[in-house]
Amino acid sequence: MSNQLAEKHEPLSPPVIRRLPPEAVNRIAAGEVVERPAAAVKELVENALDAGAIQIDIEIRDGGKSYISVLDNGCGMDGGSLELAIERHATSKLLPSARGDYDLANIATMGFRGEALPSIGAVARLDITSRPEGAAAALKLSVHGGQVSTAAPAAFPCTGTRVEIRDLFYATPARLKFMKSDRSETMAVTEVVKRLAMVRYGVGFSLASNGRQHFSYQAETETTEGSLARLARIMGREFGDNALAVDAMREEVRLTGFAGLPTFNRGLADKQYLFVNGRPVKDRLIIGAVRGAYADFLARDRHPVVALFLELPPALVDVNVHPAKTEVRFRDAGHVRGLLVSALRHALANAGHRASTTVADFALGRIQTSGTATGYRGRLGTPSAQAFRRDIPFTNAFASLEGGMQESTVLDGTDAPTARAESLEHTPETAALQKFPLGAARAHLHETYIVSQTEDGLCIVDQHAAHERLVYERMKKALAATGIARQGLLIPEVVELDRDDAETLVARADEFAELGLMLEAFGDGAILVRETPALLGEVDVQGLVRSLVEDIASIGDGLALKEKLEEICGTMACRGSVRAGRRLLADEMNALLREMEATPHSGQCNHGRPTYVELKLADIERLFGRR
């Protein structure tokens, strides 16, 4: 039978291996390097930056699909350099070592692969006009669909280079079918240029689309103030008003940049930027680090705004991961993440009693439109405020407030108190208290809100939210001092996982043990859980462990357990704090204000709600037309 089958099926001839022509190679490469107009713009702008340009002007039409122009005042290119620039893997950015090889572990430029221009020329009509300094005339070289023309003199009065791309992907029509709308492609180009402008704030940038200018950023000074000014132009003036400077160094790695106050937050995590050695990158490292640093200050559905610049020796980071060069790999990712988290937490701790300017703006807007003063987000945290405590005369009053917590009742909408404002007598002691950041208590509204007077305005404090934060901070200190108590499981639970996931969790066993979760390897692809944090009570071990696995896979860190513990502590603090509707005496209100000033991060409760709103006297006077 087998012989009959062999007679019926003739042996197949082996496939012939052929060398692809350069045109096909370039078109294949273009699929990775230039997948859309924004990618082409990114490559051209990076070339301009590497050429030393201090002004870059970009113009696009139809989202970049029909026309792209990038003009720079960099060093320019002579005829020989022009002809080499459009050859594949030809670059000026990698220099041979003494041994004659090229060290890809020490890349200090934006580009280095030598693929962008030949890839673009293979799928579009590419024209390059350039003039180096001191040259008598400029030269123009064209590459249309892979066909190279001879360099010829051209009119170009200034030093620099202009690269024009027409009819992108005309040589590969199938790719055009995957292009999005003109508006979407324009937005992608805008985002790419803005990211580069954030980190290269000493360079001027402009972008025009279909004859209309989208933005124009002048070059800023190479200082921290210049960096913040550029970020404020791009991310909004409000970010500039509510940004905390970040500057930290650990061994050879330095982190600078700006982080928004916790009260200046968003519903999406789309305004978190990381730049590595001047290169905009997208890395899950920043997601986990920022989430961990702000975990105590924001609700899970709110996200901070940050722009962070990481500088480290090129040998410690691999940028040759993908042709688009937007991904990097750190030699020691844990070290970098630790620096990110600690630097952000340090900046937040040093924020003092700053409150987001958007709080007052929102409140004033609500007053003007509806006649009701409604605060939105505020923040207070004064690490050095312990100095205030030596003058606090109401410590016993605050203790009495806590002693009466059990007597307070929870009020819902049906039991809300009637409009009530209890004013307090103005005394010399009150006048002295007005010099404190949160001032002196002057009234108690609806038995829920404390109105205090400062030297230049007033504050409205939510007594429940404020006290909730104070209790929460005390619980955290207690846990840090005594450790997290553990409870042993009567029957240790086995959790079945993939082998890689199980090994990842076991490798972090010491980290989880500090949080009260004791686990160990149990055969191939399984772990054994012996103890869990006592705070959690009866816990779904399977669900908790799988959440840790998901966190590590998505953001590189297992935050689920820590966040669960914080959630429990937050709930306990909420239940153990003074409720709305609890009438406070003057001494109790002032003691609460002083305690807020002495407690870091007391500007919002652990659920993300504000604890106070501050209005300056000038803002109030504007409401009445006095200014």
Secondary structure, 3 states (H helix, E strand, C coil): CHHHHHHHCCCCCCCCCCCCCHHHHHHHHHHHHCCCHHHHHHHHHHHHHHCCCCEEEEEEEHHHCCEEEEEECCCCCCHHHHHHHCCCCCCCCCCECCCCCECCCCCCCCCCCCCHHHHHHHHCEEEEEEECCCCCCEEEEEEECCEECCCEEECCCCCEEEEEEECCCCCCHHHHCCCCCHHHHHHHHHHHHHHHHHHCCCCEEEEEECCEEEEEECCCCCCHHHHHHHHHHHHCHHHHHCEEEEEEEECCEEEEEEEECCCCEECCCCCEEEEECCEEECCHHHHHHHHHHCCCCCCCCCEECEEEEEECCHHHEECCCCCCCCCCEECCHHHHHHHHHHHHHHHHHCCCCCCCHHHHHHHHHHHHHHCCCCCCCCCCCCHHHHHHHHHCCCHHHHHHHHHCHHHCCCCCHHHCCCCCEEECCCCHHHHHHCCCCCCEEEEEECCCEEEEEECCEEEEEEHHHHHHHHHHHHHHHHHHHHCCCEEEEEEEEEEECCHHHHHHHHHCHHHHHHCCCEEEECCCCEEEEEEEEHHHCCCCHHHHHHHHHHHHHHHCCCCHHHHHHHHHHHHHHHHCCCCCCCCCCHHHHHHHHHHHHCCCCCCECCCCCECEEEEEHHHHHHHCCCC
